[in-house]
Each structure stands twice: as structure tokens, then as C-alpha cells.
């Protein structure tokens, strides 16, 4: 979904971008669910592994690994935005400081470790706290939607504001990771129980539909009861809770089909998500040298764009599967050359 969504959004001709088109509206809807799914599943998986590590007495190791992973994701997020031409000329493109998925997932992992550290003696408290954090972040979205704070460095400001070109901000997106952490506790406590799969799929469907159909109404009811205006504002632009509902429906669908989705190639794709993200970013947006598919402009009609998206998906996955067979000989040759030079100096 990420690969085809970014490809089509980057290259589809503007004249075809109309919400009057059923096809474009459907495509736009599913594209809008991709990032919430991405963040929720990252929170779920990381937290589940953290809970399993605690069970074995290895939570300190897993927390350190989570912080290290978070920092590395943030670093990679900045690295793939480097433009060497600008760097050589002594300029830094403002887009270098813009935050994206990797920055926010990395920081979300670090925040999750922090919350877990505070609650590590009581998993129930951790479970409730992550649910509350996610809900509060979603409800308060109208208050920080257009936030702008003077006097702080731009690379920090970009984590909370879209004014300088950031695609993602830590809020509200950490809210989805927090919700994923809450779901992880449910899996951790109940995965071994009989009929768990049927129960959790049913709950995903039930609560998914509830969030999609009734979350706005609940927020309005809370406004009527409390007269707190933020509930009304959140209800009038309620994309966060409704998208979480669709994420739960996604989970229900794919978890119910789990038995049929364990093909080795699919599992390998799941293990290569970071390399796939980096490759697609470089090929599409022209990291480092500004040479990417984006430079073509928005020139494709729907059919060529769709065919190109399929080809792009296949290409990126293929490279992610095989890049080590190319890079390893290069590394081996470079290391051998380095050793020869060392010997010649000695």
C-alpha cells in the first residue's frame, strides 16, 4: 500500500485527482489507512516483543535495543534526505529537517520504552496508560492541529508542526503506536487461550465498526455532558478515531487469514520493511543526488500509473531481496583492497 500509494501520488496527472471519481476516491481512502496501520502495527509488535522479553527477565536488553533502534531510525530518516550536491556547496536544504515516517516511528519506540520503564512493575497500569495516552492524543488533536511555537530549533519544531514541510508529526501519530501497545498487552495476556483468535477477530470487527460509525456521536455526547469544546471540535473532524476503526477492521481481516499468509516470500517481505522503505524513498524521491522518478513530474494517466505502481513494487521488493548479493562482493573486494594497501604501507 505504501509503495503503490507513493508512486501513484507522485506521478499521477493532476487532472485525474478528483474526489468525484469513484476510483480515485476509493484509492485515496485506502491510501489514507496505510500510515495508521503502519504506526499501530509497529507499536503492537515492538511492545509484544518487549513483554515477552520481560517474561524472560530480558526487558533491560530489549529496552536498550528499542532505544538504539529508535535512534537509528531517526538517523536513517535524516540520512535519506541528504542532498550531496547541496552539501558540497555548503547549503542544507530545509527539507532535510522535515520529519517523516521513520523519524516518528523511531521517536515512538523511544517514548514506548519510556512509558514501559515507568510501568514495568505493573503491566496492567502500562496497558491502561497506553490506551489513555492514545485516546487523549486523538481527542486533543484540534488544540495542536496548527500549533506553532516561536524560539525553538526547526529540527525540534518539525516534530510538532507541519509549517516547515514535515509530512508526519509525533502527535497525533504516536497515538496510533500507543494504541498498538495497548493491543499488544491483549495479545500477551490471551494469545495462549483457547478460541483467542476467534474472540480477538470478533472484537476487532465490533470495536472497528463502533469507532467508524459511532465515535463522532460519542464525542458529541461528551461535549453535551461536559461542555468541553474540544470534544465537539474533535467530533467535527474525527479522522483519527475513524481511521483507527478501519485499522482494527484491517487487523480482523488479515489475522483471520493468517494461515494463508505464511508463504516464505511474504514473511521475507515483512522482515525487509526498512530496506524496502529506504529503497523506495531513494528511487522515487531522488535521495542524495536529486535523481528520482519524482523528477518526471505528475505526468501519468491512471492506467500507466497503476501499471507503473505494480512494476515499482516488484522492482523494490526484488532489490530488497537481492541487494546483499550485490553489496557483499563489493564489500569483500573493498576490504581485500584495504588489507593490500595496509600491507604495502607496512
LINLIN-V591164 format. One record per backbone hydrogen bond with DSSP energy under -1.0 kcal/mol. NH is the residue of the N-H (numbers start at 1). CO is the residue of the C=O. E is the energy in kcal/mol with one decimal. If there is no record, write none. Layout:
nh: <NH	NH>
co: <CO	CO>
e: <E	E>
This chain:
nh: <5	6	7	8	9	10	11	12	13	16	17	18	21	25	26	27	28	29	30	31	32	37	38	39	40	41	42	43	44	45	46	47	48	49	50	51	52	53	54	55	56	57	58	62	63	64	65	66	67	68	69	70	71	72	73	74	75	76	77	78	79	80	81	82	84	87	88	89	90	91	96	97	104	105	106	107	108	109	110	111	112	113	114	115	116	117	118	119	122	126	127	128	129	130	131	132	133	134	135	136	137	138	139	140	141	143	147	157	158	159	160	161	165	167	168	170	173	174	175	177	178	179	180	181	182	183	184	185	186	187	188	189	190	191	193	196	199	200	201	202	203	204	205	206	207	208	209	210	211	212	213	214	218	219	220	221	222	223	224	225	226	227	231	233	234	235	236	239	243	244	245	246	247	248	249	250	251	252	253	254	255	256	257	258	260	261	267	268	269	270	271	276	277	278	279	280	281	282	283	284	285	286	288	289	290	293	294	295	296	297	299	300	305	306	307	308	309	310	311	312	313	314	315	316	317	318	319	320	321	322	323	327	328	330	331	332	333	334	335	336	337	338	339	340	341	342	343	344	345	346>
co: <1	2	3	4	5	6	7	8	300	13	14	16	18	21	22	23	24	25	26	27	28	33	34	35	36	37	38	39	40	41	42	43	44	45	46	47	48	49	50	51	52	54	53	58	59	60	61	62	63	64	65	66	67	68	69	70	71	72	73	74	75	76	78	79	288	83	84	85	87	86	93	94	100	101	102	103	104	105	106	107	108	109	110	111	112	113	114	115	119	122	123	124	125	126	127	128	129	130	131	132	133	134	135	136	138	140	144	153	154	156	157	157	162	99	99	159	169	170	172	173	174	175	176	177	178	179	180	181	182	183	184	185	186	187	190	193	195	196	197	198	199	200	201	202	203	204	205	206	207	208	209	210	214	215	216	217	218	219	220	221	222	223	228	229	230	231	232	237	239	240	241	242	243	244	245	246	247	248	249	250	251	252	253	255	257	258	263	264	265	266	267	272	273	274	275	276	277	278	279	280	281	282	82	287	286	283	284	292	293	294	297	11	301	302	303	304	305	306	307	308	309	310	311	312	313	314	315	316	317	318	319	323	324	326	327	328	329	330	331	332	333	334	335	336	337	338	339	340	341	342>
e: <-2.1	-2.6	-2.1	-2.6	-2.2	-1.8	-1.8	-2.7	-3.0	-1.8	-1.9	-1.5	-1.8	-2.6	-2.4	-2.6	-2.8	-2.1	-2.2	-2.3	-1.8	-1.9	-2.5	-2.6	-2.4	-2.6	-1.6	-2.1	-2.2	-2.7	-2.2	-2.0	-2.4	-2.3	-1.9	-2.6	-2.3	-2.2	-2.0	-1.8	-1.0	-1.4	-3.3	-2.2	-2.8	-2.5	-2.4	-2.4	-2.5	-2.6	-2.8	-2.6	-2.7	-2.4	-2.3	-2.1	-2.5	-2.7	-2.4	-1.8	-2.7	-2.5	-1.5	-1.8	-2.7	-2.3	-2.7	-1.4	-1.1	-3.0	-2.3	-1.4	-2.1	-2.9	-2.5	-2.4	-2.2	-2.3	-1.7	-2.5	-2.5	-2.2	-2.0	-2.5	-2.7	-2.7	-1.7	-1.5	-2.4	-1.8	-2.7	-2.5	-2.8	-2.4	-1.7	-2.5	-2.9	-2.4	-2.3	-2.9	-2.5	-1.9	-2.7	-2.5	-1.1	-1.9	-1.3	-2.7	-2.3	-1.6	-1.7	-1.3	-1.5	-2.0	-1.5	-2.4	-1.0	-3.3	-1.5	-1.3	-2.8	-2.0	-2.2	-2.1	-2.1	-2.2	-1.9	-1.4	-1.2	-2.1	-2.8	-2.3	-1.7	-2.5	-1.9	-1.5	-2.2	-3.3	-2.3	-2.0	-2.4	-2.6	-2.2	-2.7	-3.0	-2.1	-2.5	-2.0	-2.5	-2.1	-2.8	-3.0	-2.3	-2.2	-2.1	-2.2	-2.3	-1.8	-2.2	-2.1	-2.7	-2.8	-1.4	-2.4	-2.5	-2.0	-2.0	-1.6	-1.8	-1.8	-2.0	-2.0	-2.2	-2.2	-1.8	-2.3	-2.7	-2.4	-2.2	-2.7	-2.8	-1.7	-1.1	-1.1	-1.6	-1.8	-2.3	-2.2	-2.0	-1.9	-1.4	-2.6	-2.3	-2.5	-2.7	-2.5	-2.1	-2.4	-2.7	-2.3	-2.3	-1.3	-2.3	-2.2	-2.0	-2.3	-2.5	-1.6	-1.9	-1.7	-1.5	-2.9	-2.5	-2.5	-2.6	-2.7	-2.1	-1.8	-2.3	-2.9	-2.4	-2.4	-2.6	-2.6	-2.3	-2.5	-2.6	-2.4	-1.7	-1.5	-2.2	-3.1	-2.6	-1.1	-2.9	-2.8	-2.7	-2.8	-2.7	-2.2	-2.5	-2.3	-2.2	-2.1	-2.2	-2.1	-2.3	-2.5	-1.8	-1.7>
